[in-house]
Amino acid sequence: MLDPNAVIDDFLQSHDLDYDQNDESTYLITLPGETKLQTHCALVIGDHSLSINAFVIRKPDENQAGVYEYLLKKNASMYSVAFALNELGDIYLVGRLPLAAISEREIDRILGAVLQYSDSCFNPLLELGFSSSIRREWAWRVSRGESLANLQAFQHLI
């Protein structure tokens, strides 16, 4: 079996990703996105497995049932990770991989999956769980003549 730290170190260095290593077993990686500009992901090497945890979005302000239905439907078709809630209700992507399965190719797949799911689900989750806040923010910006550039994806809500 390959040394998991060596595999992860080699992958991160060869892909020029921004990361910190808190201790020998924990990597905190910043994945650059398009819709969600950054996804923070932790890879934690345990005794028997590698755990993957990535913050997606905070607890929805409204329509929690709609948000959870969306997440459960997405979970059915996802690779290696699934949406989950923490004790505060914030939404994460989580997964686990046996240490024997760690390879640069598998790390690439997992981080790619985390980035793709986080990025592609970000705006739908905002729309489902924060539409009232988006409408208030839009009205406030219009009243002050502020830029609406980063709210254009939600113009249909107004």
C-alpha positions as CSV (number, residue, x, y, z in Angstrom):
1,M,0.0,0.0,0.0
2,L,1.2,3.5,-0.9
3,D,1.8,6.1,1.8
4,P,-1.4,8.2,1.8
5,N,0.5,11.3,2.8
6,A,3.0,10.9,0.0
7,V,0.2,10.4,-2.5
8,I,-1.8,13.5,-1.3
9,D,1.4,15.6,-1.1
10,D,2.4,14.7,-4.7
11,F,-1.1,15.4,-6.0
12,L,-1.5,18.7,-4.3
13,Q,1.9,19.9,-5.4
14,S,1.5,18.8,-9.0
15,H,-1.9,20.5,-9.3
16,D,-0.9,23.8,-7.7
17,L,-3.8,23.8,-5.2
18,D,-3.9,26.2,-2.2
19,Y,-3.7,24.1,0.9
20,D,-2.5,23.9,4.5
21,Q,-1.6,20.9,6.5
22,N,-2.7,21.3,10.1
23,D,-1.0,18.1,11.3
24,E,0.4,14.9,9.7
25,S,-3.1,13.6,8.9
26,T,-5.2,16.7,8.0
27,Y,-5.1,18.7,4.7
28,L,-7.2,21.8,4.3
29,I,-7.6,22.5,0.6
30,T,-9.2,25.5,-1.1
31,L,-10.8,24.5,-4.4
32,P,-11.4,27.4,-6.9
33,G,-14.9,27.4,-8.4
34,E,-16.9,29.5,-10.8
35,T,-20.4,29.8,-9.2
36,K,-19.2,29.2,-5.6
37,L,-15.9,31.0,-5.8
38,Q,-14.1,28.7,-3.2
39,T,-14.9,25.4,-1.6
40,H,-13.0,24.5,1.5
41,C,-12.3,20.8,1.7
42,A,-10.6,18.7,4.4
43,L,-8.9,15.4,3.7
44,V,-8.3,13.6,7.0
45,I,-6.2,10.4,7.0
46,G,-7.5,8.0,9.6
47,D,-6.3,4.5,10.7
48,H,-8.3,2.8,8.0
49,S,-9.8,5.4,5.7
50,L,-9.5,8.9,4.2
51,S,-12.4,11.1,5.1
52,I,-13.5,14.0,2.9
53,N,-15.5,17.0,4.3
54,A,-16.3,20.1,2.3
55,F,-18.5,23.0,3.4
56,V,-21.1,23.9,0.8
57,I,-23.6,26.4,2.4
58,R,-24.9,27.4,5.8
59,K,-28.2,26.3,7.2
60,P,-31.1,27.5,4.9
61,D,-33.2,30.4,6.2
62,E,-36.4,29.1,4.7
63,N,-37.8,26.2,2.7
64,Q,-35.8,23.6,4.5
65,A,-38.0,20.7,3.2
66,G,-37.4,21.9,-0.4
67,V,-33.6,22.1,0.2
68,Y,-33.4,18.7,1.8
69,E,-35.5,17.1,-1.0
70,Y,-33.1,18.6,-3.6
71,L,-30.1,17.3,-1.7
72,L,-31.5,13.8,-1.3
73,K,-32.4,13.6,-5.0
74,K,-28.8,14.7,-5.9
75,N,-27.3,12.2,-3.5
76,A,-28.7,9.3,-5.5
77,S,-26.5,10.1,-8.5
78,M,-23.3,11.3,-6.9
79,Y,-19.8,9.8,-6.9
80,S,-17.8,9.2,-3.7
81,V,-19.4,11.9,-1.6
82,A,-22.9,12.8,-0.5
83,F,-24.6,15.8,1.0
84,A,-25.0,15.8,4.8
85,L,-25.9,18.2,7.6
86,N,-23.8,19.1,10.6
87,E,-25.2,19.7,14.1
88,L,-26.0,23.3,13.2
89,G,-27.8,22.4,10.0
90,D,-25.1,23.6,7.7
91,I,-24.7,21.6,4.5
92,Y,-21.5,19.7,3.7
93,L,-20.2,17.1,1.2
94,V,-18.8,14.1,3.0
95,G,-17.2,10.9,2.0
96,R,-14.9,8.1,3.0
97,L,-12.3,6.1,1.0
98,P,-10.3,3.1,2.2
99,L,-6.6,3.9,2.5
100,A,-5.8,1.0,0.1
101,A,-7.8,2.9,-2.6
102,I,-5.8,6.1,-2.3
103,S,-4.1,7.1,-5.5
104,E,-3.4,10.4,-7.3
105,R,-6.1,9.4,-9.8
106,E,-8.7,8.8,-7.1
107,I,-7.8,12.0,-5.2
108,D,-8.3,13.8,-8.5
109,R,-11.7,12.2,-9.0
110,I,-12.9,12.9,-5.4
111,L,-11.7,16.6,-5.4
112,G,-13.2,17.0,-8.8
113,A,-16.5,15.6,-7.6
114,V,-16.5,17.9,-4.6
115,L,-15.8,20.9,-6.7
116,Q,-18.4,20.0,-9.4
117,Y,-21.2,19.2,-6.9
118,S,-20.5,22.2,-4.7
119,D,-20.2,24.6,-7.7
120,S,-23.2,23.3,-9.6
121,C,-25.6,23.1,-6.6
122,F,-24.6,26.4,-5.0
123,N,-27.1,28.7,-6.9
124,P,-30.0,26.2,-6.7
125,L,-29.4,25.9,-2.9
126,L,-29.3,29.7,-2.5
127,E,-32.5,30.0,-4.5
128,L,-34.3,27.3,-2.5
129,G,-33.1,28.3,1.0
130,F,-32.5,32.0,0.8
131,S,-34.8,33.6,-1.8
132,S,-36.3,36.1,0.7
133,S,-32.8,37.3,1.6
134,I,-31.8,37.6,-2.0
135,R,-34.9,39.7,-2.8
136,R,-34.1,42.0,0.2
137,E,-30.5,42.3,-0.9
138,W,-31.6,43.1,-4.4
139,A,-34.0,45.9,-3.2
140,W,-31.4,47.3,-0.9
141,R,-28.8,47.5,-3.6
142,V,-31.2,49.1,-6.1
143,S,-32.2,51.7,-3.4
144,R,-28.6,52.7,-2.9
145,G,-27.5,52.4,-6.5
146,E,-25.1,49.5,-5.7
147,S,-24.0,46.9,-8.2
148,L,-26.2,43.9,-8.9
149,A,-23.5,42.0,-10.8
150,N,-23.2,39.0,-8.5
151,L,-27.0,38.7,-8.1
152,Q,-27.8,38.5,-11.8
153,A,-28.3,34.7,-11.6
154,F,-31.3,35.4,-9.3
155,Q,-32.9,38.1,-11.4
156,H,-35.9,35.8,-12.1
157,L,-36.7,35.9,-8.4
158,I,-37.4,39.6,-8.4
